[in-house]
Structures are given as C-alpha cells and as structure tokens.
Amino acid sequence: MNSSRRRALARALGNAFLTANDWTVRPLVASAEAAIGSRPRWLFRLAREVLAAYPRRPADRPREFARFIELSPILQRAITRSLASEQPLQVVSIPPARTRMAPSRPWPVPELHDANDLAELLETEHLEWFADVSFRQRRAKPGPLHHYRYLWTIAASGRPRLLEAPLPRLKRIQRTLLEQVLAPIPVHPAAHGFAPGRSAITGARLHTGAPTVVNLDLASFFTTVSAARIYGIFRTDG
C-alpha cells in the first residue's frame, strides 16, 4: 500500500472515530466499520490503543490524530497481513470529522468548530464552491462561475504582473474573514503593510538615520504560502 492510500486509510479511521456516538471501544469500532466496510479483530485493538493515548476525544486535533493512527503498529501489521493475503484494506468512505476548536485560545476569535459554523458566519450555503475544492476555477471559462477578474499589467521592473480582483460575493466573504476572524489576531510588530495604523511611512521611520537600508522583494511570495502553513497558523491561534 503506497503512502497516499495509507494516509487515506488512517484519515478515514480517524474521522470515523471522531464521529462515534460515544468515546468507548464498541462505538469507535462500529463507526470505523462503516468507513472501511469490515470489522476485523485488530480494529478492537486499535480502538483500545486510541483510548489509551487519547482519554478524551481529540476533536481539536484531527490531523494529529490521523497521523497517530497511521503510525500505529497495529495498523501497520494489519496492512502487511492484508497485502500478504492479496486482500488490501479498502476505504469505503471518509466521513467528515466532528471537530472542535481548542479549549483555550490566545485571542478573542469567533467559535468556528466546523464547516457549518463557518458557513453560518459567512452567510453562505456555497462554502465548497467559494473554496473551489474541485479546482473548477482553473478549467472554467471566464464568466459567472469565476470568483475573480483578471488583469495583466506591467510592473515597475518591466515584468508582466497578474492582478486578481475578487468579485462582489467573494469580496464580501473575504471582508468578513478579515474583520471577524483575522482582525482579533495581532500581527508581528515588524509588519507595517496592510496593518491598521501602520504604513510604508511608519515602517521607513524605524530606519531613519541608518547608514544602510536594504530593500528586498520576495518573488512569488503569495503563491508559495501553502495550505498546510495556513492550517498551522489557525491551529496556533486556537
């Protein structure tokens, strides 16, 4: 079983455990059975191992939980035996994890435990469409299905530059996220761009009188910010 299929199996089991009706062995096994389509004996051992490591449901740590399951010796042996018998373990479905925010949060951010809470905050029933989880924006022709207007310009360096302006509905959602989710999180003291009360002038003022000032422009900065890094930032902030 390759690494991607192993991760999918661990995620399916982890999400299934998190959606169990009760945090005890039999409900965990019953929920996992629906995810993999069978109830092997090792599933009971895996459930007991999970309960020993996590006495409380780790609903605020679904990725960590899935990684724990992926590295479990019990699951590793089950995968090895299934491959030897030419009956590889199957993933029937990956249920959405029943998630919760961390119990303690450093900033007064709104409580957004799951996608339903986020959709309610943003006042939309089309969260997946705006998130473009199917990557349809890359294939759709310009028109009403697009979320951005695109404009090519020439930067001061002489290189072409693509400007992406959000259309009104997405812009409203982005504004809500900025004001209600991101604004309560303080930015680093060294950041002066797009921070309330700061500007290029306040940033330059710190270097007044310095014998040397070095100005750098990071190439393709925004496109190198990965989803995993964004996930980590929100996890850090609760």
LOMAR-517948 format. One record per residue (C-alpha): chain; z, y, x; residue in three letters. Coordinates in steps of 0.5 Angstrom, whole numbers, plus 500, padded with zeros to 3 digits. Layout:
N
+----+-----+-----+-----+-----+
| ch |   Z |   Y |   X |  aa |
+----+-----+-----+-----+-----+
|  A |   Z |   Y |   X | ALA |
...
+----+-----+-----+-----+-----+
***
This chain:
238
+----+-----+-----+-----+-----+
| ch |   Z |   Y |   X |  aa |
+----+-----+-----+-----+-----+
|  A | 500 | 500 | 500 | MET |
|  A | 498 | 507 | 503 | ASN |
|  A | 503 | 513 | 504 | SER |
|  A | 500 | 516 | 498 | SER |
|  A | 501 | 510 | 493 | ARG |
|  A | 508 | 509 | 496 | ARG |
|  A | 510 | 516 | 494 | ARG |
|  A | 507 | 516 | 487 | ALA |
|  A | 511 | 510 | 486 | LEU |
|  A | 517 | 513 | 489 | ALA |
|  A | 516 | 519 | 484 | ARG |
|  A | 515 | 515 | 478 | ALA |
|  A | 521 | 511 | 479 | LEU |
|  A | 525 | 518 | 481 | GLY |
|  A | 522 | 521 | 475 | ASN |
|  A | 524 | 515 | 470 | ALA |
|  A | 531 | 515 | 473 | PHE |
|  A | 532 | 522 | 472 | LEU |
|  A | 529 | 522 | 464 | THR |
|  A | 534 | 516 | 463 | ALA |
|  A | 539 | 517 | 457 | ASN |
|  A | 545 | 515 | 461 | ASP |
|  A | 546 | 515 | 468 | TRP |
|  A | 548 | 508 | 469 | THR |
|  A | 544 | 502 | 471 | VAL |
|  A | 541 | 499 | 465 | ARG |
|  A | 539 | 506 | 462 | PRO |
|  A | 536 | 507 | 469 | LEU |
|  A | 532 | 500 | 469 | VAL |
|  A | 530 | 501 | 462 | ALA |
|  A | 527 | 508 | 464 | SER |
|  A | 524 | 505 | 470 | ALA |
|  A | 521 | 499 | 467 | GLU |
|  A | 516 | 504 | 462 | ALA |
|  A | 514 | 507 | 469 | ALA |
|  A | 512 | 501 | 473 | ILE |
|  A | 510 | 496 | 467 | GLY |
|  A | 515 | 491 | 469 | SER |
|  A | 523 | 489 | 470 | ARG |
|  A | 523 | 486 | 477 | PRO |
|  A | 530 | 484 | 479 | ARG |
|  A | 530 | 489 | 485 | TRP |
|  A | 530 | 494 | 480 | LEU |
|  A | 537 | 493 | 478 | PHE |
|  A | 539 | 493 | 486 | ARG |
|  A | 535 | 500 | 487 | LEU |
|  A | 539 | 503 | 481 | ALA |
|  A | 545 | 501 | 484 | ARG |
|  A | 543 | 504 | 490 | GLU |
|  A | 541 | 510 | 487 | VAL |
|  A | 548 | 511 | 483 | LEU |
|  A | 552 | 510 | 489 | ALA |
|  A | 548 | 515 | 493 | ALA |
|  A | 548 | 520 | 487 | TYR |
|  A | 554 | 519 | 483 | PRO |
|  A | 551 | 525 | 479 | ARG |
|  A | 544 | 526 | 476 | ARG |
|  A | 540 | 530 | 482 | PRO |
|  A | 536 | 534 | 477 | ALA |
|  A | 536 | 540 | 481 | ASP |
|  A | 533 | 536 | 487 | ARG |
|  A | 527 | 531 | 484 | PRO |
|  A | 523 | 532 | 491 | ARG |
|  A | 529 | 530 | 495 | GLU |
|  A | 531 | 524 | 490 | PHE |
|  A | 524 | 521 | 490 | ALA |
|  A | 524 | 521 | 498 | ARG |
|  A | 531 | 518 | 498 | PHE |
|  A | 527 | 512 | 493 | ILE |
|  A | 521 | 512 | 498 | GLU |
|  A | 525 | 510 | 504 | LEU |
|  A | 530 | 505 | 500 | SER |
|  A | 530 | 499 | 504 | PRO |
|  A | 530 | 495 | 497 | ILE |
|  A | 523 | 499 | 495 | LEU |
|  A | 520 | 497 | 502 | GLN |
|  A | 522 | 490 | 501 | ARG |
|  A | 519 | 490 | 494 | ALA |
|  A | 513 | 493 | 496 | ILE |
|  A | 512 | 488 | 502 | THR |
|  A | 513 | 482 | 498 | ARG |
|  A | 508 | 485 | 492 | SER |
|  A | 503 | 485 | 498 | LEU |
|  A | 504 | 478 | 500 | ALA |
|  A | 503 | 476 | 494 | SER |
|  A | 497 | 480 | 492 | GLU |
|  A | 500 | 483 | 486 | GLN |
|  A | 501 | 490 | 488 | PRO |
|  A | 506 | 494 | 484 | LEU |
|  A | 503 | 499 | 479 | GLN |
|  A | 505 | 506 | 477 | VAL |
|  A | 503 | 506 | 469 | VAL |
|  A | 506 | 513 | 468 | SER |
|  A | 509 | 518 | 472 | ILE |
|  A | 514 | 522 | 467 | PRO |
|  A | 516 | 529 | 467 | PRO |
|  A | 522 | 529 | 471 | ALA |
|  A | 528 | 532 | 467 | ARG |
|  A | 530 | 538 | 472 | THR |
|  A | 536 | 543 | 472 | ARG |
|  A | 537 | 549 | 476 | MET |
|  A | 542 | 548 | 482 | ALA |
|  A | 549 | 549 | 479 | PRO |
|  A | 551 | 555 | 484 | SER |
|  A | 545 | 561 | 485 | ARG |
|  A | 546 | 566 | 490 | PRO |
|  A | 542 | 571 | 486 | TRP |
|  A | 542 | 573 | 478 | PRO |
|  A | 536 | 570 | 477 | VAL |
|  A | 534 | 567 | 470 | PRO |
|  A | 535 | 560 | 468 | GLU |
|  A | 529 | 556 | 468 | LEU |
|  A | 531 | 549 | 468 | HIS |
|  A | 524 | 546 | 467 | ASP |
|  A | 517 | 548 | 465 | ALA |
|  A | 519 | 549 | 458 | ASN |
|  A | 524 | 555 | 460 | ASP |
|  A | 518 | 558 | 464 | LEU |
|  A | 513 | 558 | 458 | ALA |
|  A | 518 | 561 | 454 | GLU |
|  A | 520 | 566 | 459 | LEU |
|  A | 512 | 568 | 460 | LEU |
|  A | 511 | 567 | 452 | GLU |
|  A | 505 | 563 | 453 | THR |
|  A | 503 | 556 | 451 | GLU |
|  A | 498 | 555 | 456 | HIS |
|  A | 502 | 554 | 462 | LEU |
|  A | 498 | 549 | 465 | GLU |
|  A | 491 | 553 | 464 | TRP |
|  A | 494 | 559 | 468 | PHE |
|  A | 497 | 555 | 473 | ALA |
|  A | 490 | 551 | 474 | ASP |
|  A | 493 | 545 | 475 | VAL |
|  A | 486 | 541 | 475 | SER |
|  A | 482 | 546 | 479 | PHE |
|  A | 477 | 548 | 474 | ARG |
|  A | 477 | 555 | 476 | GLN |
|  A | 473 | 553 | 483 | ARG |
|  A | 468 | 550 | 478 | ARG |
|  A | 467 | 554 | 472 | ALA |
|  A | 462 | 560 | 472 | LYS |
|  A | 464 | 567 | 471 | PRO |
|  A | 466 | 568 | 464 | GLY |
|  A | 472 | 568 | 459 | PRO |
|  A | 475 | 562 | 463 | LEU |
|  A | 476 | 565 | 469 | HIS |
|  A | 483 | 569 | 471 | HIS |
|  A | 480 | 574 | 476 | TYR |
|  A | 475 | 579 | 477 | ARG |
|  A | 472 | 578 | 484 | TYR |
|  A | 469 | 584 | 488 | LEU |
|  A | 467 | 583 | 495 | TRP |
|  A | 468 | 590 | 500 | THR |
|  A | 467 | 591 | 507 | ILE |
|  A | 474 | 592 | 511 | ALA |
|  A | 475 | 597 | 516 | ALA |
|  A | 474 | 592 | 521 | SER |
|  A | 467 | 591 | 518 | GLY |
|  A | 468 | 584 | 516 | ARG |
|  A | 467 | 582 | 508 | PRO |
|  A | 473 | 582 | 504 | ARG |
|  A | 474 | 579 | 497 | LEU |
|  A | 478 | 583 | 492 | LEU |
|  A | 481 | 578 | 487 | GLU |
|  A | 484 | 582 | 481 | ALA |
|  A | 487 | 578 | 475 | PRO |
|  A | 485 | 579 | 468 | LEU |
|  A | 490 | 582 | 463 | PRO |
|  A | 493 | 576 | 461 | ARG |
|  A | 495 | 573 | 467 | LEU |
|  A | 497 | 580 | 470 | LYS |
|  A | 502 | 580 | 464 | ARG |
|  A | 505 | 574 | 467 | ILE |
|  A | 505 | 576 | 474 | GLN |
|  A | 508 | 582 | 472 | ARG |
|  A | 514 | 578 | 468 | THR |
|  A | 515 | 574 | 474 | LEU |
|  A | 515 | 580 | 479 | LEU |
|  A | 520 | 583 | 474 | GLU |
|  A | 525 | 578 | 472 | GLN |
|  A | 524 | 572 | 477 | VAL |
|  A | 523 | 575 | 484 | LEU |
|  A | 526 | 582 | 483 | ALA |
|  A | 533 | 580 | 483 | PRO |
|  A | 532 | 577 | 490 | ILE |
|  A | 533 | 582 | 495 | PRO |
|  A | 527 | 582 | 501 | VAL |
|  A | 528 | 582 | 508 | HIS |
|  A | 531 | 589 | 511 | PRO |
|  A | 525 | 589 | 516 | ALA |
|  A | 520 | 588 | 510 | ALA |
|  A | 517 | 595 | 507 | HIS |
|  A | 511 | 593 | 504 | GLY |
|  A | 511 | 593 | 496 | PHE |
|  A | 519 | 593 | 496 | ALA |
|  A | 522 | 599 | 491 | PRO |
|  A | 524 | 605 | 495 | GLY |
|  A | 520 | 603 | 501 | ARG |
|  A | 513 | 604 | 504 | SER |
|  A | 509 | 605 | 510 | ALA |
|  A | 513 | 611 | 512 | ILE |
|  A | 520 | 608 | 512 | THR |
|  A | 517 | 602 | 516 | GLY |
|  A | 514 | 607 | 521 | ALA |
|  A | 520 | 612 | 521 | ARG |
|  A | 524 | 606 | 524 | LEU |
|  A | 520 | 606 | 530 | HIS |
|  A | 520 | 614 | 531 | THR |
|  A | 520 | 615 | 539 | GLY |
|  A | 519 | 608 | 541 | ALA |
|  A | 515 | 608 | 548 | PRO |
|  A | 510 | 603 | 545 | THR |
|  A | 509 | 600 | 538 | VAL |
|  A | 505 | 594 | 537 | VAL |
|  A | 501 | 593 | 530 | ASN |
|  A | 498 | 586 | 528 | LEU |
|  A | 495 | 584 | 522 | ASP |
|  A | 495 | 577 | 520 | LEU |
|  A | 489 | 573 | 519 | ALA |
|  A | 488 | 570 | 512 | SER |
|  A | 496 | 571 | 511 | PHE |
|  A | 496 | 570 | 503 | PHE |
|  A | 491 | 563 | 504 | THR |
|  A | 496 | 560 | 509 | THR |
|  A | 502 | 560 | 504 | VAL |
|  A | 503 | 553 | 502 | SER |
|  A | 505 | 551 | 495 | ALA |
|  A | 511 | 547 | 499 | ALA |
|  A | 513 | 553 | 502 | ARG |
|  A | 514 | 557 | 495 | ILE |
|  A | 517 | 551 | 493 | TYR |
|  A | 522 | 551 | 498 | GLY |
|  A | 523 | 559 | 497 | ILE |
|  A | 525 | 558 | 490 | PHE |
|  A | 530 | 552 | 492 | ARG |
|  A | 533 | 556 | 497 | THR |
|  A | 534 | 562 | 491 | ASP |
|  A | 537 | 557 | 486 | GLY |
+----+-----+-----+-----+-----+
***
